[in-house]
Amino acid sequence: MTSSPRRACFALAAAVAFLAACGTTEPGTPIAVPPAPTPVETAASTPSATSSSQAPASPPAASTPPTTSAAPPVAGKVVVLDPGHNGGNSSNPAEINKKVPAGRGQTKACNTTGTSTNAGYTEHAFTWDVSVRVRELLTAKGIKVVMTRDDDTGVGPCVDRRAAIGNQSGAAAVVSIHADGSTSPGAHGFHIAYSAPPLNAAQGEPAKKLATALRDGLRAAGFATSTYIGTNGMSPRADLGGLNLSERPAALVECGNMRNADEAAVLSSPQGRQRYADAIAASIVTYLG
């Protein structure tokens, strides 16, 4: 069995450079020990590497996906729809012929019976149907819709009362829906009326912007602009009581000429009325957005 000093000598021999037997080193002579080898950098010691003994770095936080359920910017806004005329007007001439204020120092009849196609389809039925369709489209977007009349069997209301409904509601937009009854040969197309010259700030740029949005929306939907009233589908008016008395942005849509055979066919059909409603509703949303 090798003695303990001899084992120490063998251990030391591995660390010195070829010395003679460990017992021959002279007393007092320092033993040269080679420097420790420079550590070799390995993947494990590289800061960017992950050691198997280290917990992996936390992954970057995932970005928050865009919210898809956010309410549209038009939600909560108020729109007043004013379906022209009413189903009971023709049987109540005394009431609808009484004079009411119409703005600009004028007075006019409370309301009128409206027109109809040559086949008898009435303007009041058309305006009510289209307005209900527009209401459904706007309500689906969270817009609060106020109607100036509740059905198509009543009388009026008068033009000054219709304007007051829009003013009192604080509406972001007031849109009156009508159809025309010109007997001029070849007269056809829609036009948008607005109060001009304006009597207040709302009748200025806001009303003109609303009228333009309606004109552009109907034209984009394939409807032709009027050949007999206004210019490029726009008709500034100073004689319409509902527009003159409005303190909110207001415009009136004459959707087409009921006395023109081609347009009467569109105005009388459910599919045609839906086309008008789609275009009007989309135009209102564009204006509000």
KOLMARTOR-334865 format. One line per field, with one value per residue: residue number from 1; residue in three letters; x, y, z negated of N, C-alpha, C in turn. Coordinates in steps of 0.1 Angstrom, whole numbers, plus 5000, padded with zeros to 4 digits. Each point is the difference from the previous one (the first is absolute). Layout:
pos	NUM:...
code	Ala:...
n.px	X:...
n.py	Y:...
n.pz	Z:...
ca.px	X:...
ca.py	Y:...
ca.pz	Z:...
c.px	X:...
c.py	Y:...
c.pz	Z:...
//
This chain:
pos	1:2:3:4:5:6:7:8:9:10:11:12:13:14:15:16:17:18:19:20:21:22:23:24:25:26:27:28:29:30:31:32:33:34:35:36:37:38:39:40:41:42:43:44:45:46:47:48:49:50:51:52:53:54:55:56:57:58:59:60:61:62:63:64:65:66:67:68:69:70:71:72:73:74:75:76:77:78:79:80:81:82:83:84:85:86:87:88:89:90:91:92:93:94:95:96:97:98:99:100:101:102:103:104:105:106:107:108:109:110:111:112:113:114:115:116:117:118:119:120:121:122:123:124:125:126:127:128:129:130:131:132:133:134:135:136:137:138:139:140:141:142:143:144:145:146:147:148:149:150:151:152:153:154:155:156:157:158:159:160:161:162:163:164:165:166:167:168:169:170:171:172:173:174:175:176:177:178:179:180:181:182:183:184:185:186:187:188:189:190:191:192:193:194:195:196:197:198:199:200:201:202:203:204:205:206:207:208:209:210:211:212:213:214:215:216:217:218:219:220:221:222:223:224:225:226:227:228:229:230:231:232:233:234:235:236:237:238:239:240:241:242:243:244:245:246:247:248:249:250:251:252:253:254:255:256:257:258:259:260:261:262:263:264:265:266:267:268:269:270:271:272:273:274:275:276:277:278:279:280:281:282:283:284:285:286:287:288:289
code	Met:Thr:Ser:Ser:Pro:Arg:Arg:Ala:Cys:Phe:Ala:Leu:Ala:Ala:Ala:Val:Ala:Phe:Leu:Ala:Ala:Cys:Gly:Thr:Thr:Glu:Pro:Gly:Thr:Pro:Ile:Ala:Val:Pro:Pro:Ala:Pro:Thr:Pro:Val:Glu:Thr:Ala:Ala:Ser:Thr:Pro:Ser:Ala:Thr:Ser:Ser:Ser:Gln:Ala:Pro:Ala:Ser:Pro:Pro:Ala:Ala:Ser:Thr:Pro:Pro:Thr:Thr:Ser:Ala:Ala:Pro:Pro:Val:Ala:Gly:Lys:Val:Val:Val:Leu:Asp:Pro:Gly:His:Asn:Gly:Gly:Asn:Ser:Ser:Asn:Pro:Ala:Glu:Ile:Asn:Lys:Lys:Val:Pro:Ala:Gly:Arg:Gly:Gln:Thr:Lys:Ala:Cys:Asn:Thr:Thr:Gly:Thr:Ser:Thr:Asn:Ala:Gly:Tyr:Thr:Glu:His:Ala:Phe:Thr:Trp:Asp:Val:Ser:Val:Arg:Val:Arg:Glu:Leu:Leu:Thr:Ala:Lys:Gly:Ile:Lys:Val:Val:Met:Thr:Arg:Asp:Asp:Asp:Thr:Gly:Val:Gly:Pro:Cys:Val:Asp:Arg:Arg:Ala:Ala:Ile:Gly:Asn:Gln:Ser:Gly:Ala:Ala:Ala:Val:Val:Ser:Ile:His:Ala:Asp:Gly:Ser:Thr:Ser:Pro:Gly:Ala:His:Gly:Phe:His:Ile:Ala:Tyr:Ser:Ala:Pro:Pro:Leu:Asn:Ala:Ala:Gln:Gly:Glu:Pro:Ala:Lys:Lys:Leu:Ala:Thr:Ala:Leu:Arg:Asp:Gly:Leu:Arg:Ala:Ala:Gly:Phe:Ala:Thr:Ser:Thr:Tyr:Ile:Gly:Thr:Asn:Gly:Met:Ser:Pro:Arg:Ala:Asp:Leu:Gly:Gly:Leu:Asn:Leu:Ser:Glu:Arg:Pro:Ala:Ala:Leu:Val:Glu:Cys:Gly:Asn:Met:Arg:Asn:Ala:Asp:Glu:Ala:Ala:Val:Leu:Ser:Ser:Pro:Gln:Gly:Arg:Gln:Arg:Tyr:Ala:Asp:Ala:Ile:Ala:Ala:Ser:Ile:Val:Thr:Tyr:Leu:Gly
n.px	5009:4997:5011:4995:5013:5001:4987:5004:5011:4993:4992:5012:5005:4987:5004:5011:5010:4997:4996:5010:5004:4988:5007:5004:4988:5008:5004:4989:5000:4994:4989:5004:4990:4997:4999:4989:4996:5001:4989:4996:4996:4990:4992:5004:5013:4995:5000:5002:5008:4992:5005:5004:5009:4998:4991:4992:5005:4993:4991:5003:4995:4989:5000:4993:4992:4998:4993:4993:4998:5010:4992:4993:5008:4991:5004:4987:5003:4994:4991:4995:4991:4998:4991:5001:4991:4988:4996:4998:5010:4998:4997:5010:4993:4991:5004:5002:4989:4999:5002:5012:5008:5006:5003:5010:4992:5001:4988:4998:4994:4992:4993:5004:4993:5009:5008:5000:5002:5001:5006:5003:5012:4996:5003:4989:4995:5005:4997:4989:4998:5004:4992:4991:5003:5000:4989:4996:5005:4995:4988:5002:5003:4990:4995:4997:4990:4997:4987:4998:4997:4989:4993:4993:4994:5009:5000:5007:5008:4997:5004:4994:4990:5001:5002:4989:4994:5005:4995:4988:5002:5005:4993:5008:4989:4994:4993:4995:4991:5002:4989:5004:4993:5012:4992:5012:5000:5002:4993:5012:5003:5010:4996:5010:4990:5005:5000:4997:5005:5010:4992:5008:5009:4990:4994:5012:5012:4994:4990:5009:5007:4989:4996:5013:5001:4987:5004:5012:4993:4991:5009:5008:4988:5004:4995:4992:5008:4993:4991:4992:5007:5005:5012:5003:4987:5005:4991:5007:4993:4991:4992:5009:4988:5000:5006:4992:4992:5008:5003:4997:5011:4994:4994:4995:4997:5000:4995:4990:4997:4990:5001:5013:4997:5012:5000:4988:5005:5011:4994:4993:5012:4998:5004:4992:4990:5003:5002:4988:4994:5006:4997:4988:4998:5006:4992:4990:5003:5002:4989:4995:5006
n.py	4988:5010:5006:5007:5002:4987:4998:5008:4993:4989:5005:5004:4988:4998:5008:4994:5007:4986:5002:4999:4989:5000:4989:5003:5006:5010:5000:5007:4991:5011:4994:4998:5007:4992:5011:5002:4990:5009:5004:4989:5011:4995:4992:4991:5006:4999:5013:4999:4991:4990:5000:4987:5007:5009:5008:4996:5010:5010:4995:5007:5010:4992:5006:5011:4990:5006:5009:4989:5001:5009:5008:5000:5009:4995:4989:5001:5003:5012:4994:5010:4991:5007:4990:5004:5010:4995:4987:5007:5005:4992:4994:5008:5005:5001:4988:4994:5007:4998:5013:4997:5004:5006:5010:5009:5001:4987:4998:4987:4992:4995:4994:4990:4996:5007:4994:4995:4987:4998:4990:5011:4996:5003:5013:5002:4991:5006:5013:4995:4992:5010:5009:4991:4998:5013:5001:4989:5005:5012:4995:4992:5012:4999:5005:5010:4994:5012:4996:5008:4988:4994:5004:4993:5001:5008:5012:5006:5005:5013:5008:5010:4991:4996:5013:5003:4989:5005:5013:4995:4992:5011:4997:4990:4995:5008:4989:5009:4991:5003:5001:5003:5010:5002:5008:5006:5000:4987:5007:4999:4991:4998:5007:5007:5004:5012:5005:5010:5011:4996:4996:4989:4998:4994:5011:5004:4999:4998:5009:5009:4997:5001:5011:5004:4996:5005:5011:5000:4998:5008:5009:4997:5000:5009:5009:5004:5010:5009:4998:5003:4996:5011:4998:4990:4999:5012:5003:5012:5000:5010:4991:4992:4999:4987:5004:5010:4992:4993:4995:4989:4993:5005:4990:5003:4987:5005:4988:5005:5000:5000:5011:4996:4994:5003:5012:5002:4993:5008:5012:4993:4996:4989:4994:5008:4998:4987:5002:5007:4991:4991:5007:5003:4988:4995:5009:4997:4987:5002:5007:4991:4992
n.pz	5000:5008:4994:4990:4996:5004:4995:4990:5001:5002:4990:4993:5003:4999:4990:4999:5006:5001:4988:4994:4994:4995:4996:5014:4998:5004:4987:4999:5009:5004:4998:5013:4998:5011:5007:4994:5007:5010:4993:5007:5007:4994:5006:4991:5002:5012:4997:5013:4995:5001:4987:5000:4992:5010:4994:5010:5008:4993:5007:5011:4993:5002:5012:4995:5004:5012:4994:5002:4987:5003:4993:5011:5007:5008:4993:4997:5012:5001:5007:5005:5002:5011:4998:5012:4997:5002:4996:4989:5007:5010:4989:4999:5010:4991:4995:5012:5003:4987:4998:5002:4990:5010:4991:4998:4989:5004:5006:4997:5009:4990:5010:5008:5010:5007:5008:5012:5002:5013:4994:4993:5002:4987:5000:4992:5008:5011:4995:4996:5011:5008:4993:5000:5013:5002:4993:5006:5011:4997:4996:5010:5003:4992:5011:4993:5005:5003:5000:5010:5005:4993:5010:5009:4989:4995:4993:5010:4991:4996:5011:4993:4998:5012:5003:4992:5006:5012:4997:4995:5010:5004:5011:5003:5004:5008:5003:5008:5001:5013:5008:5012:5006:5006:5007:4998:5013:4997:4992:4995:4990:4991:4989:4995:4991:4999:4988:5008:4996:4993:4990:4999:4991:4995:5005:4994:4996:4987:5003:5005:4990:4992:5006:5000:4987:4998:5006:4993:4989:5003:5004:4989:4995:5010:4991:5010:5002:4994:5009:4989:4990:4996:4994:5008:5000:5000:4990:5000:4988:5003:5006:4994:4994:5003:5011:5003:4993:5008:4987:5007:5003:5010:5006:5012:5000:5012:4997:5005:5012:4992:5008:4998:5011:5005:4995:5005:5010:4998:5000:5009:5003:4992:5011:5007:4992:5000:5013:5000:4992:5007:5011:4996:4995:5010:5007:4992:5001:5013:5000:4992:5008
ca.px	4991:5009:4999:4992:5008:5003:4988:5001:5010:4994:4990:5006:5007:4992:4999:5013:5005:5010:5010:5006:4992:4996:5009:5013:5000:5008:4993:5000:4998:4986:4995:4993:4986:4995:4987:4988:4996:4989:4988:4994:4986:4991:4987:4993:5004:4997:4988:4988:4995:4993:5005:4989:4997:4993:4987:5000:4996:4985:4997:4994:4986:4993:4993:4986:4993:4990:4987:4990:4986:4998:4989:5003:5000:4987:4990:4996:4996:4986:4996:4985:4995:4987:4993:4992:4986:4994:4989:4987:4999:4990:4987:4999:5005:5000:5011:5013:5001:5002:5013:5010:5013:5009:5013:5002:4988:4990:4991:4996:4991:5006:5006:4993:4997:5010:4997:4999:5003:4989:4992:4993:5009:5001:5013:5000:5003:5014:5010:4999:5006:5015:5005:5000:5012:5012:5000:5005:5014:5008:4999:5009:5014:5000:4996:4986:4992:4988:4992:4991:4987:5001:4994:4996:4986:4997:4999:5011:4999:5003:5014:5007:5001:5010:5013:5002:5004:5015:5007:4999:5007:5015:5004:5012:4995:4986:4999:4986:4999:4989:5001:4994:4989:5000:4994:5008:5004:5014:5005:5003:5012:4998:5008:5001:4998:5005:4996:5010:5012:4998:4995:5007:5012:4997:4995:5011:5009:4995:4989:5006:5007:4990:4994:5010:5001:4989:5001:5011:4996:4989:5007:5008:4991:4994:4989:5004:4996:4989:5001:4991:5001:5013:5012:5007:4992:4999:4989:4999:4986:4997:4986:4995:4999:5007:5014:5002:4998:5008:5012:5009:5003:4988:4999:4988:5002:4989:5006:4997:4987:4989:4992:5008:4996:5012:5002:4988:5001:5010:4994:4989:5004:5008:5014:5005:5000:5012:5011:5001:5003:5014:5008:4997:5006:5015:5004:4999:5011:5012:5000:5002:5013
ca.py	5012:5012:5009:5012:5010:4997:5004:5014:5002:4997:5010:5012:4998:5003:5014:5006:4997:4990:5001:4987:4994:5011:5001:5006:5015:5006:5008:5015:5003:5000:4991:5008:4994:5007:5008:4993:5003:5010:4993:5002:5004:4991:5005:5001:5012:5012:5005:4999:4986:4996:4988:4990:5001:5012:5001:5007:5013:5001:5005:5014:5001:5001:5012:4999:5001:5011:4996:4999:5002:5014:5007:5009:5014:5006:4995:5009:5012:5001:5004:5002:4997:5007:4995:5011:4999:4990:4994:5006:5014:5003:5000:5011:5012:5012:5000:5001:5013:5012:5006:4999:5007:4992:5006:5011:5008:4994:4990:4991:4990:4991:4989:4998:4986:4994:4995:4985:4995:5000:4988:5002:4998:5013:5004:4998:4986:4998:5006:4993:4988:5002:5005:4989:4992:5008:4999:4986:5000:5008:4994:4989:5006:5007:5014:5003:5007:5006:5002:5011:4995:4987:4991:5006:5002:5012:5013:5009:5013:5011:5001:5006:4990:4991:5006:5000:4986:4999:5009:4996:4987:5002:4991:5003:5001:4999:4996:4999:4990:5003:4997:5012:4997:5009:4995:5005:4989:4995:5004:4988:5002:5005:5012:5002:5014:5005:5014:5009:5002:4994:5009:4998:4992:4986:5000:5003:4989:4986:4996:4997:4988:4989:4999:4994:4986:4994:5001:4991:4986:4996:4999:4988:4989:4998:5009:5012:5013:5007:5007:5012:5009:5001:4998:4989:4994:5009:5010:5009:5005:5009:4999:4987:5004:4990:5003:5013:5000:4990:5005:4989:4997:4994:4999:4993:4992:4997:4988:4998:5005:4990:5001:4995:4986:4992:5002:4995:4985:4997:5005:4992:4986:4998:5000:5013:5008:4995:5006:5014:4999:4996:5012:5011:4996:5000:5014:5006:4995:5007:5013:4999:4994
ca.pz	5000:5002:4989:5002:5007:5014:5007:5002:5010:5013:5003:5003:5013:5012:5002:5003:5013:5001:4990:4996:4990:4991:4988:5003:5001:4989:4990:5002:5014:5003:5010:5010:5003:5012:4998:5003:5014:5002:5002:5013:5000:5006:5003:4987:4992:5008:4994:5009:5001:4988:4994:4997:4986:4998:5004:5013:4999:5003:5014:5000:4998:5012:5003:4998:5013:5001:4995:5011:4996:4997:5006:5011:4995:5001:4990:4990:5006:5002:5013:5002:5013:5002:5012:5005:5000:4991:5006:4997:5004:5011:4994:4989:5007:4992:4991:5006:5007:4992:5002:4989:5003:5009:5000:5008:5000:5008:4994:5010:4995:4990:5007:5012:5002:5008:5013:5002:5014:5008:4996:4987:4988:4994:4995:4986:4998:5004:4991:4988:5002:5001:4987:4991:5004:4995:4985:4997:5003:4991:4987:5000:4997:4987:5002:4995:5010:4996:5012:4998:4999:4995:5009:5013:5000:4992:5007:4997:4994:5008:5003:4989:4990:5005:4997:4986:4995:5002:4992:4986:4998:5001:5010:5008:5014:5003:5015:5005:5012:5009:5014:5007:5009:5012:5013:5011:5008:4998:4987:4992:4992:4986:4996:4985:4997:4987:4998:5005:4991:4986:4990:4988:5002:5004:5014:5009:5005:4996:5008:5014:4999:5000:5013:5009:4997:5006:5015:5005:4997:5010:5013:5000:5001:5013:5003:5008:4994:5007:5013:5001:4988:4994:5008:4995:4989:4988:5002:4989:5000:4989:4999:4994:4986:4991:5001:4995:4986:4993:4993:5001:5014:5006:5015:5005:5012:5010:5005:5015:5005:5000:5012:5010:5000:4996:4986:4992:4998:4990:4988:4995:4997:4988:5002:5003:4987:4992:5006:4995:4986:4998:5004:4990:4987:5002:5001:4987:4992:5005:4995:4986:4997
c.px	5009:4997:4993:5009:5002:4988:5000:5009:4995:4990:5006:5007:4991:4998:5013:5005:5012:5012:5006:4991:4997:5009:5013:5000:5008:4992:5001:4998:4985:4996:4992:4987:4995:4987:4988:4995:4988:4987:4995:4986:4991:4986:4992:5003:4997:4987:4987:4995:4993:5006:4988:4996:4994:4986:5000:4994:4985:4998:4994:4985:4993:4993:4985:4993:4990:4986:4990:4986:4997:4988:5004:4999:4986:4990:4997:4996:4985:4998:4985:4997:4986:4993:4990:4985:4994:4988:4987:4999:4989:4986:4998:5006:5000:5012:5013:5001:5002:5014:5009:5013:5009:5014:5002:4988:4988:4990:4996:4989:5007:5007:4992:4997:5011:4995:4998:5004:4987:4991:4994:5009:5004:5014:5001:5003:5015:5009:4999:5008:5016:5006:5001:5012:5013:5002:5006:5015:5008:5000:5010:5014:5000:4995:4986:4992:4986:4992:4990:4985:5001:4994:4996:4984:4995:4999:5012:5012:5004:5015:5008:5002:5011:5014:5003:5005:5015:5008:5001:5008:5015:5006:5013:4997:4985:4998:4985:5000:4987:5002:4993:4989:5000:4994:5008:5004:5014:5006:5003:5012:4997:5007:4999:4998:5006:4997:5011:4993:4997:4995:5007:5012:4997:4996:5011:5008:4995:4989:5005:5008:4991:4994:5009:5001:4989:5000:5010:4996:4989:5006:5008:4991:4993:4989:5005:4996:4989:5004:4993:5000:5015:5011:5008:4994:4999:4991:4999:4986:4999:4985:4994:5001:5007:5015:5003:4999:5010:5012:5011:5004:4989:5001:4988:5003:4988:5006:4999:4987:4990:4992:5008:4998:5011:5003:4989:5001:5010:4994:4989:5003:5007:5015:5006:5000:5012:5012:5002:5003:5015:5009:4999:5007:5015:5005:5000:5012:5013:5000:5003:5014:5012
c.py	5012:5009:5013:5011:4997:5003:5015:5004:4998:5010:5013:4999:5003:5015:5007:4995:4991:5002:4986:4995:5011:5001:5006:5015:5005:5008:5014:5003:5000:4991:5008:4993:5008:5007:4992:5004:5010:4992:5002:5003:4990:5006:5002:5012:5012:5006:4998:4985:4996:4987:4991:5001:5013:5000:5008:5014:5001:5005:5014:5000:5001:5013:4998:5001:5011:4995:5001:5003:5014:5006:5009:5015:5007:4996:5011:5014:5000:5004:5001:4997:5006:4995:5010:4996:4990:4995:5006:5015:5003:5000:5010:5013:5013:5001:5002:5013:5012:5005:4999:5007:4990:5006:5011:5009:4995:4992:4991:4990:4991:4988:4998:4985:4992:4995:4985:4997:5001:4988:5001:4997:5013:5003:4998:4985:4997:5005:4992:4987:5001:5004:4988:4991:5007:4999:4987:5000:5008:4995:4988:5005:5007:5014:5001:5007:5005:5003:5012:4996:4985:4989:5007:5002:5013:5012:5008:4991:5011:5002:5006:4990:4990:5006:5000:4987:4998:5008:4995:4987:5002:4992:5004:5002:4999:4998:4998:4992:5003:4994:5011:4996:5009:4994:5005:4988:4996:5003:4987:5003:5005:5013:5002:5015:5003:5015:5009:5013:4995:5011:4998:4991:4986:4999:5003:4987:4987:4995:4997:4987:4988:4998:4994:4985:4992:4999:4989:4985:4995:4998:4987:4988:4998:5009:5012:5013:5007:5007:5013:5009:5000:4997:4988:4994:5009:5011:5009:5007:5010:5000:4988:5003:4991:5003:5014:5001:4991:5007:4989:4998:4993:5000:4992:4993:4998:4988:4998:5006:4989:5000:4995:4984:4991:5001:4995:4985:4997:5005:4991:4986:4999:5000:5014:5009:4996:5006:5015:5000:4997:5012:5011:4997:5000:5015:5006:4995:5007:5014:5000:4996:5009
c.pz	5000:4988:5004:5006:5014:5008:5003:5011:5014:5004:5005:5014:5011:5002:5003:5013:4999:4989:4997:4989:4989:4988:5003:5001:4988:4991:5003:5015:5003:5011:5010:5004:5012:4997:5004:5014:5001:5003:5014:4999:5007:5002:4986:4993:5008:4995:5008:5000:4987:4995:4997:4985:4997:5005:5013:4998:5003:5014:4999:4999:5014:5001:4999:5013:5000:4995:5011:4996:4995:5007:5011:4995:5001:4989:4989:5006:5004:5015:5001:5015:5001:5013:5005:5000:4990:5007:4998:5004:5009:4994:4989:5006:4991:4991:5007:5008:4991:5001:4988:5004:5009:5001:5011:5002:5008:4991:5012:4994:4991:5007:5013:5002:5007:5013:5001:5014:5008:4997:4986:4988:4994:4995:4985:4996:5003:4989:4986:5001:5000:4986:4990:5003:4996:4985:4996:5002:4990:4985:4998:4997:4987:5000:4994:5010:4995:5013:4997:5000:4997:5009:5013:5000:4993:5009:4996:4995:5009:5001:4988:4988:5004:4997:4985:4994:5002:4991:4985:4998:4999:5011:5006:5015:5001:5015:5003:5013:5007:5014:5008:5009:5012:5012:5012:5008:4998:4986:4991:4992:4986:4999:4985:4998:4986:4999:5005:5005:4986:4991:4986:5003:5005:5014:5010:5004:4996:5010:5014:5000:5000:5014:5010:4998:5006:5015:5005:4997:5010:5014:5000:5001:5013:5004:5007:4993:5009:5013:5001:4987:4995:5011:4994:4987:4988:5003:4988:5000:4988:4996:4993:4984:4991:5000:4994:4985:4992:4994:5000:5015:5007:5015:5004:5013:5008:5008:5015:5004:5002:5013:5012:5000:4995:4985:4991:4998:4989:4986:4994:4996:4987:5002:5003:4987:4991:5006:4995:4985:4997:5003:4990:4987:5001:5000:4986:4991:5004:4994:4985:4996:4999
//
